[in-house]
Every structure is written in C-alpha cells, then in structure tokens.
C-alpha cells in the first residue's frame, strides 16, 4: 500500500514552507515519528515527522523549494517493498515530481489528481507562453533575475538538471534578445543598461521569516493607530542591585540582565492597566481584555526577527525570568524555536539598545495593544535633590494602538514601569 503524506498545516495559519534539509532517501525504512524533512515556515524552522511506518518510495521537492500546505512531501510504501524494488518504484514516481519541480513548475502527486499551477513570476506579458507543452522549470534566483530583466522565463531553454532554467540562462537569453532588438532599433538601450548591472547585484529569494516580518509590519501599520511616547528613567539603584547579584546568579549558570527586571516591571504594570494587555476585535465590535501576562521578547537572529514568549511573567521571580530569557535566546540563535514558544503573547518588548540605538519608534506586534522599546543605557549628569550628580539613564520608547489606549493611560503605564525600574526593590513587594 502506498501512502502519500502531504505537507500538514502545523498551526498558526501557515500556508507554505521552504525545504531546508531532507533526512530520508529513497528506499530508506522509517518509523512513525522519525524526522522526514526540516521545513522553514513563516514562524519557525521545524522537523516534520513521519506519520507511518514503511519505506520511502518517493520524495517531492528539493532543498530551497517552497511547498504549499496540502502538497505531497513523501510517498511511503507501507506494504514492505524493500531494496531495489522500492527504489525502482520510487524512481517511477519521482519522474513525475521532477517534471513539476514543486512550485516552480507543476507538481503531480502520484495516485492523486492534484496539480499545483506554475508560478508566473518573471513572465513579461499576461499571455503564459510555453516551450512545446511544458512550463519552465527554474530556480527562485532565476525567476527573480527574469523578473528584473523583463524576460518571459517560459521562452528560455534551460541548461540545468532536467532542463531547469538557471540565472545564466536568463542572462544569455536577455543578451541575445537585446542584440536582436538593437539590430532592429539601434536606439533601444534600456535592456543593455540592465544587463550591465546584472553582475553588480545579488538577487536572493525572500525567506519565510522575512516574508512574515514584512507582512506583519504592513498589517500592523494598516490596522493599528500608532502613537509613541518617549521617556528616560534614572536607574542607578537598578545598576547597583544587578551588580550586587549578578555574580551569585553566574554561579548558578544564570545571566542576570537588565531585561529580566524590565520584563518583571512590564508584567506588573500590565496588571494595573488592562488596556495595554488587550486587543480590539473591530469586526465584532468588542474589546478582549486578557487576564494572563505573556511578554514577547523580540530577538535578533541570523535569519531575521523572531518573538518568543515568556509565559505568565507576572508570576515569575526575577531569577526565573532571567532563566527563561536565557533559554529562549539560545533556542532562537540555534533555530530551535517551536510554534508554542512564540504564540499567545499579550505584549512585546524590543531591545535595540545593545546594538547602539537610543530612541526608536517600535512597530506594534499586531493585534497586541503595545510594544516597549529599550534604548542604550548611558552615563549622564542628572538632577537629584536639586544637585547635579552622575547618573545612569535608560531611554524608553512605548508605542501603543491609540484606538485602544488613550494618552493618559499610556503615560501612566509608562510611569509605572519607570517607577519599578528606578526602585527595583519595589518589584519584590508585588
């Protein structure tokens, strides 16, 4: 019996993923739960486990290709075909898959009538022309270059494996077309100008994470009424407390950062000002006030910005928060965050100060009501008891959805955070 396993919906409304790494080969035996393939989705990089015991008869899609939810990933022989027989069957099936090559062409699923239509990126006109009766196979980079040069990719003869169109094929086609065009119209120079810059640019397809960041940022700007308040808080006492305990924490393999105090102060303030821990459902005409306090931490990674969540931050001690920050930061750097690590956040903190920024206008993690930006800590002269003395100043930038939070409530919420940070002992009194 052959079982076609399709790319499942792994949650959060994801509709596609990019193949990062295959963990199986044709003819290989697998058990239920064994990793089949690692996929990069909009949210995370995660391994997809096998749903059945059996032998891999076919794989669909290559590393770097984008697969839509519902498209075939593997075909599993559950009848126990082994060795050469399994490979022979797999070869028959994969010949169909290779012809389609995932989303860059058409994908026919063995034993299934489902066909995914070819991408139209790089097509210069509305007419979808083909070479013979086949649509072009192409790499994402080739499609991007074709789009930039205005080349109909379906007219290009590919020199890659299985006739796949490469970037070089696009460039050669563009040059030949330009030569022909120039012979007819010497004044036509636009294509040549583009060609001359081909080697001066590097075109890469957008990663799933980058697509998500772009989508979420635009969604936030289009759907929330952003208002940002800037403040500075003197934190000499906080510096003293951290310096006093950081070595003790270090002995327990815990890194005590200022962020742990900020998360605790934010969670405590959210309990006082419920509007900042809410969201608006404008379609239903209701406000949703949340009685749990899950603080997201915007984390910079090599692949882009991710926002893992510290759950029930209001119930955690400073040390417990520091441990959680350490855990999620390590998982983010190693690309091991799961969907559970990043869902159900109620408020977000972004810290750009460690990189060098002082003030910014953070973009709300919609549909949340607000986001707190943490700037660069600096030594500055401050006024205490009518005397100018050395001080330590932390810049804060608070962006809120002005549909949800008014100016007065926003200011009071920020004042509450500042009060906790200027007197960190008060956090222990909560």
FENDASUL-V23878 format. One record per residue. N is the residue number from 1. RES is the residue in one letter. PHI is phi in radians with two decimals (none if undefined). PSI is psi in radians with two decimals (* if undefined). D_FIRST is the distance of its C-alpha to the first C-alpha in Angstrom with 2 decimals. Layout:
BEGIN
N:RES:PHI:PSI:D_FIRST, N:RES:PHI:PSI:D_FIRST
END
This chain:
BEGIN
1:X:none:2.31:0.00, 2:X:-1.72:2.31:3.80, 3:X:-2.08:2.08:6.58, 4:X:-1.60:1.96:10.01, 5:X:-1.63:2.11:12.75, 6:X:-1.74:2.66:16.08, 7:X:-1.03:2.02:19.53, 8:X:-1.45:2.79:20.64, 9:X:-1.36:1.87:24.17, 10:X:-1.63:0.26:25.63, 11:X:1.95:2.94:28.84, 12:X:1.10:0.39:32.34, 13:X:1.24:0.42:31.34, 14:X:-1.24:2.45:29.85, 15:X:-2.12:-0.05:28.40, 16:X:-2.81:2.86:27.66, 17:X:-2.67:2.77:27.51, 18:X:-1.89:2.34:28.21, 19:X:-1.23:2.12:26.11, 20:X:-1.69:-0.77:28.39, 21:X:-2.78:2.36:26.41, 22:X:-1.58:2.42:22.96, 23:X:-1.89:0.00:22.25, 24:X:-2.32:2.81:19.18, 25:X:-2.22:2.88:18.66, 26:X:-1.02:2.42:16.06, 27:X:1.45:-0.04:14.68, 28:X:-1.46:2.40:15.91, 29:X:-1.40:2.46:14.52, 30:X:-2.34:2.66:14.93, 31:X:-1.91:2.72:15.62, 32:X:-0.97:2.24:15.83, 33:X:1.72:-0.27:19.12, 34:X:-1.15:2.46:19.38, 35:X:-1.18:2.28:20.96, 36:X:-1.67:-0.86:18.94, 37:X:-2.71:2.53:21.78, 38:X:-1.69:2.21:25.32, 39:X:-2.04:2.44:26.31, 40:X:-1.72:2.03:29.87, 41:X:-1.81:-3.02:30.27, 42:X:-1.04:-0.48:33.47, 43:X:-1.89:-0.78:34.29, 44:X:-2.50:2.95:32.81, 45:X:-1.82:2.07:30.94, 46:X:-2.48:2.63:27.97, 47:X:-1.52:2.38:24.86, 48:X:-1.70:2.08:21.51, 49:X:-1.45:2.75:19.46, 50:X:-1.27:2.37:15.75, 51:X:-1.53:-0.16:14.40, 52:X:-2.44:2.79:11.58, 53:X:-1.47:2.53:11.49, 54:X:2.78:-2.79:9.59, 55:X:-2.12:2.33:10.58, 56:X:-1.20:1.97:11.95, 57:X:-1.63:-0.46:10.83, 58:X:-2.80:2.59:13.40, 59:X:-2.07:2.49:16.33, 60:X:-2.09:2.12:18.22, 61:X:1.75:2.60:21.94, 62:X:-2.01:2.83:24.64, 63:X:-0.97:2.29:27.15, 64:X:1.68:-0.24:29.78, 65:X:-1.50:2.59:27.80, 66:X:-1.64:2.26:27.73, 67:X:-2.05:2.32:24.50, 68:X:-1.49:2.62:24.82, 69:X:-1.00:2.29:23.29, 70:X:1.73:-0.24:20.25, 71:X:-1.43:2.65:19.50, 72:X:-1.19:2.38:16.30, 73:X:-1.80:-0.94:16.82, 74:X:-2.47:2.80:13.74, 75:X:-2.05:2.19:10.16, 76:X:-1.93:2.20:8.28, 77:X:-1.50:1.93:5.82, 78:X:-1.65:0.00:5.14, 79:X:-1.55:-0.13:4.93, 80:X:1.61:0.34:8.42, 81:X:-1.09:2.29:9.31, 82:X:-2.13:2.85:12.88, 83:X:0.93:-2.24:16.01, 84:X:-1.08:-0.64:16.92, 85:X:-1.08:-0.73:13.73, 86:X:-1.13:-0.75:11.99, 87:X:-1.14:-0.67:15.16, 88:X:-1.08:-0.79:15.34, 89:X:-1.13:-0.70:12.07, 90:X:-1.11:-0.69:13.27, 91:X:-1.09:-0.70:16.63, 92:X:-1.08:-0.76:15.62, 93:X:-1.23:-0.73:14.11, 94:X:-1.25:-0.32:17.02, 95:X:-1.07:-0.61:19.53, 96:X:-1.22:-0.77:18.98, 97:X:-1.14:-0.68:19.28, 98:X:-1.14:-0.61:22.38, 99:X:-1.06:-0.64:23.98, 100:X:-1.49:-0.61:23.89, 101:X:0.90:0.91:24.60, 102:X:1.11:-2.43:24.07, 103:X:-1.41:-0.11:27.04, 104:X:-1.48:-0.18:29.46, 105:X:-2.42:-2.19:28.01, 106:X:-2.09:2.61:25.12, 107:X:-2.15:1.97:21.53, 108:X:-1.74:2.19:18.89, 109:X:-1.58:2.15:15.47, 110:X:-1.01:2.29:12.72, 111:X:1.32:0.20:11.18, 112:X:-2.55:2.56:14.16, 113:X:-1.62:0.07:17.80, 114:X:-1.19:2.32:19.37, 115:X:-2.28:2.21:22.12, 116:X:-1.60:2.23:24.51, 117:X:-1.22:2.67:27.98, 118:X:-1.21:2.62:29.88, 119:X:-1.15:2.49:32.51, 120:X:-1.78:0.20:36.03, 121:X:-1.05:2.43:37.81, 122:X:1.50:0.02:40.37, 123:X:-1.52:2.11:40.84, 124:X:-1.33:-0.48:44.60, 125:X:-2.14:2.99:44.75, 126:X:-1.28:-0.38:43.02, 127:X:-1.32:2.15:41.84, 128:X:-1.59:1.56:38.38, 129:X:-1.45:2.63:38.97, 130:X:-2.27:2.79:36.38, 131:X:-1.61:1.94:36.72, 132:X:1.16:-2.17:35.61, 133:X:-2.04:0.31:32.59, 134:X:-1.96:2.43:31.04, 135:X:-1.50:2.63:31.78, 136:X:-1.16:2.42:32.94, 137:X:-1.65:2.39:30.87, 138:X:-2.74:2.68:33.09, 139:X:-1.36:2.73:33.49, 140:X:-1.00:-0.64:34.85, 141:X:-1.14:-0.74:38.15, 142:X:-1.07:-0.72:38.47, 143:X:-1.13:-0.68:37.98, 144:X:-1.13:-0.75:40.60, 145:X:-1.15:-0.70:43.06, 146:X:-1.06:-0.72:42.47, 147:X:-1.12:-0.74:43.27, 148:X:-1.12:-0.68:46.39, 149:X:-1.56:-0.08:47.63, 150:X:1.24:0.58:46.81, 151:X:-1.70:2.31:44.60, 152:X:-1.32:1.83:42.08, 153:X:-1.11:-0.40:39.11, 154:X:-1.32:-0.15:37.51, 155:X:-1.65:-0.10:40.51, 156:X:-1.62:2.31:40.09, 157:X:-1.49:2.11:38.60, 158:X:-1.44:2.53:36.56, 159:X:-1.89:-0.03:37.18, 160:X:-1.44:-3.08:34.39, 161:X:-1.00:2.36:30.94, 162:X:1.04:0.46:29.07, 163:X:1.34:0.31:32.30, 164:X:-1.17:2.37:32.35, 165:X:-1.38:2.24:35.77, 166:X:-1.85:3.03:37.66, 167:X:-1.05:-0.74:40.81, 168:X:-1.09:-0.63:42.93, 169:X:-1.09:-0.72:41.67, 170:X:-1.10:-0.80:42.81, 171:X:-1.10:-0.78:46.17, 172:X:-1.07:-0.75:46.78, 173:X:-1.10:-0.72:45.95, 174:X:-1.09:-0.72:48.27, 175:X:-1.15:-0.76:51.05, 176:X:-1.14:-0.67:50.82, 177:X:-1.15:-0.65:50.86, 178:X:-1.17:-0.70:53.82, 179:X:-1.08:-0.78:55.70, 180:X:-1.10:-0.74:55.25, 181:X:-1.13:-0.69:56.30, 182:X:-1.18:-0.56:59.35, 183:X:-1.19:-0.47:60.47, 184:X:-1.58:-0.57:60.57, 185:X:-2.48:1.59:61.88, 186:X:-1.00:-0.40:63.64, 187:X:-1.41:-0.15:64.07, 188:X:-1.40:1.93:60.33, 189:X:-2.18:-0.06:59.77, 190:X:-1.11:-0.77:57.23, 191:X:-1.11:-0.73:54.19, 192:X:-1.07:-0.68:56.16, 193:X:-1.09:-0.70:57.10, 194:X:-1.17:-0.77:53.47, 195:X:-1.00:-0.68:52.54, 196:X:-1.12:-0.34:55.31, 197:X:-1.76:-0.03:53.75, 198:X:-1.01:-0.73:50.17, 199:X:-1.40:-0.04:50.82, 200:X:-1.75:0.00:52.63, 201:X:-2.24:2.73:49.68, 202:X:-2.16:2.11:46.30, 203:X:-1.83:2.18:43.52, 204:X:-2.25:2.50:40.56, 205:X:-1.21:2.60:37.86, 206:X:-1.16:2.38:38.28, 207:X:-1.31:2.84:36.23, 208:X:-1.07:-0.70:34.43, 209:X:-1.11:-0.76:37.12, 210:X:-1.15:-0.66:39.90, 211:X:-1.04:-0.75:38.46, 212:X:-1.17:-0.75:38.42, 213:X:-1.01:-0.82:41.96, 214:X:-1.07:-0.79:43.23, 215:X:-1.12:-0.78:41.63, 216:X:-1.19:-0.66:42.90, 217:X:-1.12:-0.80:46.38, 218:X:-1.14:-0.71:46.82, 219:X:-1.05:-0.74:45.47, 220:X:-1.11:-0.83:47.99, 221:X:-1.14:-0.57:50.89, 222:X:-1.39:-0.46:50.13, 223:X:-1.97:-0.20:49.70, 224:X:-2.07:2.52:52.09, 225:X:-1.61:1.62:55.88, 226:X:-1.22:2.33:56.43, 227:X:-2.38:2.35:59.63, 228:X:-2.16:2.34:60.40, 229:X:-2.04:2.37:63.11, 230:X:-1.97:2.44:64.38, 231:X:-2.61:2.89:66.17, 232:X:-2.27:2.41:67.27, 233:X:-2.18:2.37:67.55, 234:X:-1.45:2.16:69.68, 235:X:-2.18:0.58:67.65, 236:X:-1.02:-0.67:70.07, 237:X:-1.16:-0.68:69.54, 238:X:-1.11:-0.74:65.77, 239:X:-1.04:-0.75:66.20, 240:X:-1.11:-0.77:68.44, 241:X:-1.12:-0.80:66.00, 242:X:-1.08:-0.79:63.08, 243:X:-1.06:-0.57:65.23, 244:X:-1.23:-0.56:66.32, 245:X:-1.96:-0.18:62.83, 246:X:-1.11:-0.63:60.59, 247:X:-1.18:-0.68:61.49, 248:X:-1.09:-0.75:60.79, 249:X:-1.13:-0.67:57.36, 250:X:-1.06:-0.64:56.78, 251:X:-1.10:-0.44:57.39, 252:X:-1.66:0.23:54.47, 253:X:1.07:0.59:52.31, 254:X:-2.09:2.24:52.58, 255:X:-1.61:2.00:53.84, 256:X:-1.56:1.93:56.22, 257:X:-1.94:2.88:56.35, 258:X:-1.10:-0.49:58.30, 259:X:-1.05:-0.59:55.03, 260:X:-1.07:-0.73:54.52, 261:X:-1.17:-0.68:57.87, 262:X:-1.15:-0.73:57.11, 263:X:-1.06:-0.79:53.82, 264:X:-1.11:-0.77:55.70, 265:X:-1.11:-0.67:58.56, 266:X:-1.17:-0.80:56.22, 267:X:-1.08:-0.74:54.34, 268:X:-1.11:-0.65:57.70, 269:X:-1.30:-0.60:59.01, 270:X:-1.06:-0.59:55.94, 271:X:-1.16:-0.46:56.71, 272:X:-1.49:-0.51:60.18, 273:X:-2.20:1.53:59.22, 274:X:-1.14:-0.42:56.23, 275:X:-1.07:-0.57:56.19, 276:X:-1.35:-0.14:54.99, 277:X:-2.05:0.77:52.01, 278:X:-2.42:3.12:50.87, 279:X:-2.57:2.74:49.22, 280:X:-1.84:2.26:50.12, 281:X:-1.80:1.60:47.87, 282:X:-1.21:-0.49:49.97, 283:X:-1.16:-0.69:47.73, 284:X:-1.59:-0.16:48.27, 285:X:1.20:0.69:51.78, 286:X:-2.35:2.74:51.39, 287:X:-1.79:2.46:51.86, 288:X:-2.00:1.85:49.39, 289:X:-1.67:2.10:51.31, 290:X:-1.64:2.37:49.15, 291:X:-1.80:0.34:50.34, 292:X:-2.20:2.67:48.24, 293:X:-2.23:1.57:49.20, 294:X:-1.87:1.91:46.43, 295:X:-1.68:2.08:48.01, 296:X:-1.44:2.49:45.98, 297:X:-2.03:1.89:47.13, 298:X:-1.12:2.15:46.73, 299:X:-2.16:2.22:45.69, 300:X:-1.44:2.15:46.12, 301:X:-2.21:2.99:43.33, 302:X:-1.09:-0.48:42.70, 303:X:-1.68:-0.12:40.04, 304:X:2.35:-3.05:42.15, 305:X:-1.49:2.25:43.44, 306:X:-2.21:2.77:41.38, 307:X:-2.26:1.40:42.66, 308:X:-1.22:2.78:41.49, 309:X:-2.07:2.35:43.01, 310:X:-1.65:1.93:45.28, 311:X:-1.43:2.50:44.64, 312:X:0.88:0.85:47.56, 313:X:-1.08:-0.46:50.01, 314:X:-1.18:-0.41:52.91, 315:X:-1.67:-0.06:52.13, 316:X:-1.69:2.58:51.84, 317:X:-1.36:2.95:54.76, 318:X:-1.00:-0.75:55.75, 319:X:-1.13:-0.76:54.28, 320:X:-1.12:-0.67:50.96, 321:X:-1.13:-0.73:50.78, 322:X:-1.05:-0.70:51.61, 323:X:-1.12:-0.77:48.77, 324:X:-1.12:-0.73:46.28, 325:X:-1.04:-0.76:47.59, 326:X:-1.09:-0.76:47.14, 327:X:-1.10:-0.89:43.54, 328:X:-1.23:-0.52:42.38, 329:X:-1.16:-0.75:44.37, 330:X:-1.13:-0.75:42.70, 331:X:-1.12:-0.67:39.20, 332:X:-1.13:-0.79:40.15, 333:X:-1.10:-0.63:41.50, 334:X:-1.52:0.01:38.43, 335:X:1.16:0.58:36.04, 336:X:-1.97:0.23:34.53, 337:X:-1.17:2.48:35.44, 338:X:-1.85:2.97:32.90, 339:X:-1.07:-0.64:32.99, 340:X:-1.09:-0.53:34.62, 341:X:-1.18:-0.36:37.36, 342:X:-2.13:0.09:38.35, 343:X:-1.82:2.84:38.06, 344:X:1.25:0.37:40.68, 345:X:-1.19:2.54:43.72, 346:X:-1.96:-0.30:46.94, 347:X:-2.78:2.67:49.31, 348:X:-2.22:2.53:49.14, 349:X:-2.08:2.31:51.40, 350:X:-2.16:2.24:51.51, 351:X:-1.98:1.82:53.68, 352:X:-1.79:-0.12:54.85, 353:X:-1.11:-0.57:58.07, 354:X:-1.13:-0.40:56.70, 355:X:-1.52:-0.49:56.18, 356:X:2.44:-0.15:59.65, 357:X:-1.35:2.59:59.75, 358:X:-1.76:-1.02:62.41, 359:X:-2.15:2.66:61.68, 360:X:-2.65:3.05:58.81, 361:X:-2.03:1.53:57.52, 362:X:-1.10:2.52:54.09, 363:X:-1.60:2.24:51.57, 364:X:-1.05:2.41:50.36, 365:X:-1.41:1.36:46.76, 366:X:-0.99:2.42:46.30, 367:X:-1.64:0.33:46.17, 368:X:-1.07:2.82:48.13, 369:X:-1.53:-0.35:51.88, 370:X:-2.82:2.90:53.10, 371:X:-2.55:2.37:52.72, 372:X:-1.85:2.17:55.24, 373:X:-1.72:2.35:56.03, 374:X:-1.93:2.08:57.58, 375:X:-1.61:-3.02:59.97, 376:X:-1.32:2.20:61.65, 377:X:-1.25:2.38:63.97, 378:X:-2.50:2.71:67.44, 379:X:-1.49:2.21:70.88, 380:X:-2.52:2.72:73.40, 381:X:-1.26:2.34:76.85, 382:X:-2.28:2.84:76.64, 383:X:-1.78:2.10:79.29, 384:X:-2.29:2.17:79.61, 385:X:0.90:0.81:82.62, 386:X:1.11:0.32:84.35, 387:X:-2.12:2.44:83.94, 388:X:-1.47:2.07:81.91, 389:X:-2.35:2.82:79.85, 390:X:-1.14:2.47:76.82, 391:X:-2.54:2.97:73.53, 392:X:-2.06:2.15:69.76, 393:X:-2.06:2.34:68.20, 394:X:-1.99:2.05:64.61, 395:X:-1.38:2.47:63.87, 396:X:-2.23:2.47:61.54, 397:X:-2.26:2.06:59.99, 398:X:-1.99:2.01:58.57, 399:X:-1.77:2.33:56.74, 400:X:-2.30:2.79:56.17, 401:X:-1.43:1.91:55.01, 402:X:-1.20:-0.23:58.43, 403:X:-1.21:-0.48:57.01, 404:X:-1.75:-0.82:56.27, 405:X:-1.97:2.21:58.94, 406:X:-1.38:2.94:62.57, 407:X:-1.05:-0.72:64.78, 408:X:-1.10:-0.81:66.59, 409:X:-1.16:-0.65:63.51, 410:X:-1.06:-0.82:62.03, 411:X:-1.12:-0.72:65.24, 412:X:-1.17:-0.65:65.46, 413:X:-1.09:-0.81:61.89, 414:X:-1.15:-0.67:62.62, 415:X:-1.07:-0.64:65.94, 416:X:-1.11:-0.78:64.18, 417:X:-1.06:-0.78:61.91, 418:X:-1.10:-0.67:64.97, 419:X:-1.10:-0.74:66.91, 420:X:-1.13:-0.71:64.27, 421:X:-1.28:-0.56:64.06, 422:X:-1.35:-0.38:67.83, 423:X:-2.32:1.31:68.12, 424:X:-1.07:-0.43:64.94, 425:X:-1.06:-0.51:66.41, 426:X:-1.10:-0.42:66.09, 427:X:-1.13:-0.48:62.27, 428:X:-1.38:-0.21:62.80, 429:X:-1.59:-0.14:64.79, 430:X:-1.21:*:61.97
END
